[in-house]
Amino acid sequence: MDYLKVTFTFGEIEEYQKDLLIADLAAIDFETFEDTATGFDAFVQQALFEETKLKSLLADHQQLQAQYQIDEVVTENWNKEWESNFSPLIISDECYVRATFHEAQPQYHYEIVIDPKMSFGTGHHQTTTMMMQYILETGFDGAQVLDMGAGTAILGILAAKRGAKSIVAIDYDEVCYESAIENAKLNQVDNLVSLHGSKEAIPQQTFDIILANINRNILLDQIESYASVLKTGGLIFFSGFYETPDLEMIQSHCEKFGLQYQNHKKIDNWVAARFYKMIE
């Protein structure tokens, strides 16, 4: 599956303006973003990209005077870029995330090895970092876990290392589906099942904990499905959206399905939030 890299450049841009633009790009299927010296790069599946939507979006942000360039990124080039930019990461002084070409650091309680593939979820993005922080703060012993929008399966793998009994990892991207299988093997995780699909792929079973790091619009569409398979008293962690206006929208929608907001984390304007399913 090929991706497009859209390189955005700006004369001047405030951080909040960049955050708002990125949120809008995520709403039209852009999946990940990397800062550059003059702006940022945004990546989108070639099959989902519509330049007319991009032009319309930029018209709403015309004060930024954004310029953009579109380049195709095939898998081979993506992997080379991924390797060159992937540095090891430490989460909460407990979890060390590295690639296969980095040296191990056994002094950390948890180590996760991610093999570079054309998929997302290395822990470097703010949303993944916050979700991993939540996992490190939460008891997972014996838990049945659903990881939606799993990407590299980094969240499911950490849940397994934290004692989860079983993990179902789901992603609609075939590369991510395959990456999850390979990364589970790399980390000696044998209780993670990777499924290819979206909400229709969720098994007809119940889960103690659900992890969903996607984006606001997909979450709003899928929250009802999550609630239907979450055990009463179970926990659900959301990320992939902004504090304003997204968090209030997520909270309001969750309340319709018995999911009660507890708290949230924030890095820059990105948010991860914890909810629980109220006793019926």
Residue pairs with C-beta under 8 A, 6 or more apart in sequence:
1 45
1 46
1 47
1 75
1 118
1 173
1 174
1 175
2 45
2 46
2 72
2 73
2 74
2 75
3 43
3 44
3 45
3 46
3 72
3 73
3 78
3 118
4 43
4 44
4 45
4 46
4 49
4 70
4 71
4 72
4 73
5 41
5 42
5 43
5 70
5 71
5 72
5 73
6 30
6 41
6 42
6 43
6 44
6 54
6 68
6 69
6 70
6 71
7 36
7 39
7 41
7 68
7 69
7 70
7 71
8 21
8 39
8 40
8 41
8 42
8 66
8 67
8 68
9 36
9 38
9 39
9 66
9 67
9 68
10 38
10 39
10 64
10 65
10 66
10 67
11 65
13 39
13 64
15 268
16 269
17 61
17 63
17 64
18 40
19 242
19 268
19 269
20 61
21 61
21 64
21 66
22 30
22 33
22 40
22 42
23 216
23 241
23 242
23 246
24 57
24 60
24 61
25 33
25 42
25 54
25 57
26 215
26 216
26 240
27 215
27 216
27 217
28 44
28 50
28 53
28 54
28 57
29 44
29 45
29 48
29 49
30 42
30 43
30 44
31 43
31 44
31 45
31 120
32 42
32 43
32 120
32 125
33 40
33 41
33 42
33 43
34 40
34 41
34 43
34 85
39 66
43 73
45 173
46 72
51 70
54 68
58 64
58 66
58 68
73 81
75 118
75 175
78 118
79 116
79 117
79 118
82 116
82 117
82 118
83 99
83 101
83 116
86 99
86 114
86 116
86 122
86 124
88 96
88 97
88 98
88 99
88 102
88 105
89 96
89 97
89 98
89 122
89 123
89 124
89 129
90 96
90 97
90 108
91 97
91 123
91 129
91 132
91 133
91 136
92 132
92 133
92 136
93 108
94 108
94 109
94 110
94 136
95 108
95 109
95 110
95 111
95 112
95 132
95 136
95 158
96 105
96 108
96 110
96 111
96 112
97 111
97 112
97 114
97 122
97 123
97 154
98 104
98 105
98 111
98 112
98 113
98 114
99 113
99 114
99 115
99 116
100 113
100 115
100 116
100 186
104 111
105 111
110 136
110 158
110 161
110 162
112 123
112 154
112 157
112 158
112 161
112 187
113 183
113 186
113 187
114 121
114 122
114 123
114 152
114 154
114 183
114 186
115 179
115 182
115 183
115 186
117 152
117 175
117 178
117 179
117 182
118 175
119 151
119 152
119 171
119 173
119 175
119 176
119 179
120 151
120 152
120 176
121 128
121 150
121 151
121 152
121 153
121 154
121 155
121 176
121 213
122 128
122 152
122 154
123 129
123 132
123 154
125 270
126 267
126 268
126 270
127 213
127 239
127 240
127 270
127 272
128 154
128 155
128 213
128 239
129 267
130 239
130 265
130 266
130 267
130 270
130 271
130 272
131 155
131 211
131 213
131 237
131 239
131 272
132 154
132 155
132 158
133 265
133 272
134 237
134 265
134 272
134 274
135 155
135 158
135 159
135 162
135 211
135 237
136 158
136 162
138 162
138 209
138 235
139 162
139 163
140 159
140 162
140 163
140 164
140 209
141 162
141 163
141 164
142 163
142 164
142 165
142 208
143 159
143 163
143 164
143 165
143 207
143 208
143 209
144 164
144 165
144 166
144 205
144 206
144 207
144 208
144 209
145 156
145 159
145 164
145 166
145 167
145 168
145 207
145 208
145 209
145 210
145 211
146 167
146 168
146 170
146 202
146 207
146 209
146 210
146 211
146 226
146 229
147 153
147 155
147 156
147 159
147 167
147 168
147 169
147 170
147 210
147 211
148 170
148 199
148 202
148 210
148 211
148 212
148 213
148 214
148 222
148 226
149 170
149 171
149 212
149 213
149 214
149 218
149 240
150 156
150 169
150 170
150 171
150 176
150 180
150 194
151 171
151 173
151 176
151 179
151 180
151 213
152 176
152 179
152 180
152 183
153 167
153 169
153 179
153 180
153 183
153 184
153 192
153 194
154 183
155 211
155 213
156 164
156 167
156 169
156 180
156 184
156 189
156 192
156 211
157 183
157 184
157 187
157 189
157 192
159 167
159 209
159 211
160 167
160 184
160 187
160 189
160 191
160 192
161 187
161 189
164 191
164 209
165 191
166 191
166 192
166 193
167 189
167 191
167 192
167 193
168 192
168 193
168 195
168 202
168 203
168 207
169 180
169 184
169 192
169 193
169 194
169 195
170 194
170 195
170 196
170 197
170 198
170 201
170 202
171 177
171 180
171 194
171 196
172 196
172 197
172 198
174 196
177 194
177 195
177 196
178 194
180 192
180 194
181 194
184 190
184 192
184 194
195 201
195 203
198 222
199 221
199 222
199 225
202 225
202 226
202 229
203 229
204 229
205 229
206 229
206 230
206 231
206 234
207 229
207 230
207 231
207 234
208 231
208 234
208 235
209 234
209 235
209 236
209 237
210 226
210 229
210 230
210 234
210 235
210 236
210 237
211 236
211 237
212 219
212 222
212 226
212 236
212 237
212 238
212 239
212 240
213 238
213 239
213 240
213 272
214 222
214 240
215 240
215 241
216 240
216 241
216 242
216 246
216 249
216 250
218 240
219 238
219 240
219 241
219 250
220 249
220 250
220 253
223 250
223 253
223 254
223 257
223 259
224 256
224 257
226 236
226 259
227 236
227 254
227 257
227 258
227 259
227 277
228 257
230 236
230 259
230 277
231 277
232 277
232 278
232 279
232 280
233 276
233 277
233 279
234 276
234 277
235 274
235 275
235 276
235 277
236 259
236 274
236 275
236 276
236 277
237 272
237 273
237 274
237 275
238 250
238 272
238 273
238 275
239 270
239 271
239 272
239 273
241 247
241 250
241 270
241 271
242 269
242 270
242 271
243 264
243 266
243 269
243 270
243 271
244 269
246 271
247 264
247 271
247 273
250 273
251 261
251 273
254 260
254 261
254 275
255 261
258 277
258 278
258 280
259 275
259 276
259 277
259 278
260 275
260 276
260 277
260 278
261 273
261 274
261 275
262 273
262 274
262 275
262 276
263 273
263 274
264 271
264 272
264 273
264 274
265 271
265 272
265 273
